[in-house]
Amino acid sequence: MRSYSATFIRLVGLGALVMICTSAARGQCGVNSRGFGDLGIVSGNPFTAEIVITRSDSPSLAPPPLLLLPEQVARDGEGRVRVDRAGGKFKHDNGPETGTEEVAHAIEICDTGAETLTMMDTVNATAKIVHARPSALSRSLATRTFCSTRFPSARNPNVAVEDLGERVIEGVAAHGKRITSQTLTIGGNADGAAGATLAEVWCSDEIAAVVLRTTENTRTGAKTTTAMQKIERSEPDPALFQIPADYAVTESVAPARENQIPNAQPGPR
């Protein structure tokens, strides 16, 4: 196993990177997982791609301390999903790699067959395996398409949904919707004018993934675009879903959710 300390070359925030993984995980990756973020958990539909995030903030706002490097995503034929998020550069202070630089990566692997979520830290060469608590399969989720779970219901009076029809993005067919959500004023301040969050979501049931998402705050002008690129519809390298032999591995069981009903039974056929 590796033994070294690491010094920041560029402060991008490994802590923030770990927080992203922790919040995305929420301790669950079991049989009822329909998707892993914007990636569907489906078997027999493997692919790899790159996700590029671009952000433009209002001039009045300080930029966030995050470097948005491309994410590498992969799903194999078994339905296992892997997300690789790159952070900042580190320099090794001791050990055989002293003086060399390395980019920090936080990697998550969702395996619903094994009902495990694996989180790997490449700088510290560690892996945490979180086992989901047993639960019965929810038929209501199993019978829905992935994209139907990624579009909001039009029944919320504060949310307006507009259908944008079909288009081809990066070689795959996608269906789009524009979602307008009213934002609330903060603390009743005079300058806390109400605004809206505009989002366009383009989801492809062909590959069970969101291929394009844009969000814009009409009050601040901040805009973020998340685009899937370089889609390759082939089986990824099996090694991507394995923990390296020299990693220190810990295992735990996900805590029960407060609103989770234990041993929920499948719905009627």
N, C-alpha and C positions, 0 to 999 in steps of 0.2 A: 504494500500500500504506500502511497506517496506520503512524504513527510516534509513539509515546508511551510513557511509563512508567505503571504503575498502582499505586495504593496500596490496601491492604486497608481496606474499611469494616467488614467483618465477617469475622473469621478463620475460614473454613470449611475451608480447606485445598485450594487449587488443586492443590498437589502430590499430595494424596491422590486428587483427582479424576483427575489424569493417571495415577497408579498404577493406578486402577481400570481405565482404558481400556487401559493397557499390559498388565495381567495378563489382561484379557478377550481381548485380541487374540492374544497368544502367536504373533504373526507368521504366522498361517495363516488363510486364508479362501478355500479352493480347492474343487475339484470334489467332494471327499470331506466337505465341511462339511455335516452333517445339520441343525445348528441353530446359532444365534448366541445363546448364553446360553439363556434360556427362550423364545426365538422360533425357530420352524421356518423353514428356508429352502425354500420351496415356491413355485412359480409359479402364477398363475391364482387366487390367494386373497389379494387385497389387503385391508389394513385399517390403521386408525390407532387408538391407544389411549394412555391415561395409566397409568403404573405408580406407585402410591402405597406408600411404605414407612413403616411405623410400628414403633417399637421401644420396649420397656419393659425397663429393666435392673434388676438387683437393687440395693436401696438401698446395699449394701456395696461396689458397684462404681462407679468414677468414669465418668461418661458419656463416650463417645468424642467426639473433636473433629470431628464431622461433622454438617452440617445436611442432613437427608434431605429434599430437595425432590423433587417428582414428576418422573419420567422421562417423556419423550415418545417413543413408539415408532411406527414405520411400516414396512409392507412393501408394495411395489408389485406389480403384476401379473407382472413379470419375476422376482420372488423376491428382489429386493434388500431388505436389512433396514437400517434406520436407528435408532440409539439416541441420544437427546439427554439428557445428564445435566447438570443445573444445579448450579453451585457457589455461591460467595459473591459479594458485590457489590464492585466496584472503582470507584475514582474516577480519571479521567484527569487527569494532572498537566501535560500539555502537548499541543500540537497543536490542531487546530480544535475538538476536543471537550473542551477543558480545563474542569474543574469538573463535568462530567456524570458520572453513575454508570452502571455497566453490570454486568449479571449475567454471570458467567463460565459458559460452556458448553463441555463436552467432547463432541464428536459423533463417532460411529463409523458407518461405512457398509460393510456387507459385500456385495460383489458377486461371487457365485460364477461368473457368466457371464464376467466379465473376470478372475476370480481375483485380486481386489484387496481389500485392507482399507484404507479411508481414515479417518484420524483428524484431526479439525479442532479447533483451539483458537481460540475466538472472541475472546478478549482480545488475543492476539498476532497474530490474523489469519494463522494458518499452517495448512497441511495437509500431512500425511505420507501418501503412498501406498505401501503395502507389497504387493509382488507375491508370490503364493504360488509355491513351487517346483512345476514340472510333476509331475503324478502321474496314474496311470490311475484310472478310476472303480472304486470298490469296490462290487461288486454286493451284498454282504452289507448294506451301509449303505443302498444305493439301494432295497432291497426292504422295509425296515423303516419302520413309521409313526414319526412324530416322537415321540409320547408313549411308545412302547415304548423309546426311547432315554433317557427321562427318569426311568424307574422303576428302582431297583436290583434286582439279582438276589437271590432269596431263598436262594441257596446259601451266602452268607456267614454263618458261625455267630454272629457278633457283631451281626447285623442281622436284625430281625424285620419282616416286611412284612404288613400287614393290608389287605385290599381293602375300600374304603368305598363301592363302587358308583357310581351315576350321580347327578348333580344338574345343574341349570341355574344358571350363574353369569354375571351380566351379559348374559343373553340367549343364551348359547351352552352347548351340552351339554358336560359335563366328566366325566372319570372320576377318582376319588380313591383314594389309598393313604396309609396311615399307616405311617411308617418309624421304627422305634425302633433307635437305634445306641448301644451301650454306650460310655461314655467312660472313658478310662484315668486313673488317678491320676497326678499330676505330681510327679516326684522323690521319691515315697515319703513325702511329708510326712504328718504325723498328721491335718492338716486337709484333706488332698487326697482326700476321700471320693469313691468312685466314683459316677457318676451315669449319666444317659442323655440323648441328644439325641432329642427327639420332633419329627418333621416330618410335616406333612400336605401332600401335593402333589396339586393338582387340575389336570389337564391336558386340553386340548380338542383332539382330532384334527380337529374341525370347522374350527378356525382354525389348527391346528398351533402351539399356544402354551400355556405354563403360565399359567393365569388366576388361580391363588391358591396361595400357599405360606406355611405358618406353621412356624416352628422354635422350640423351647423347650428350654432346658437345665434339667433337673430339679434339678441341684445348686445353681445360682446363681439360678434363677428368671427369667433373661433370656429374653425372647421377641421375635421379629421376625415381622411379617406383611408379605408382599409381595402386593399385590392389583392386578390389572388392571381399570381402570375406563374408562368412556366409550368403549367399543368401537364404532368406526364402520367398517362393512364396505363401504368404497368406495375408489376409487383415490386415493392421496394426491397432493399437489401435486408434479409432477416436479421442481420447483426444490429440494425437500428433498434430493434425491440428487445435486445439483451443487455443485461447489466455487465459492464466490464469486469473481468476476473479480479482486478486489483482494487475494486471499490469496497468500502466498508458498508455493510448492509444492516439496516434496522427494520423491524416490522411492528405494526400496530393494527388495531381494529378501529374503524371509524366510529366516532361517537354517534349515538342515536339523535336524530333530529327531534326537536320539541313537538313539531306538528306531524311527525311520522306515525302512522298507524301500524303497529307491529303485526307481522304475518298477514298482511292484507290479502284477501282472496281475489282470484281473477273474476272479472265481471261475466255476465251471461253471454253465451255465444249468440 
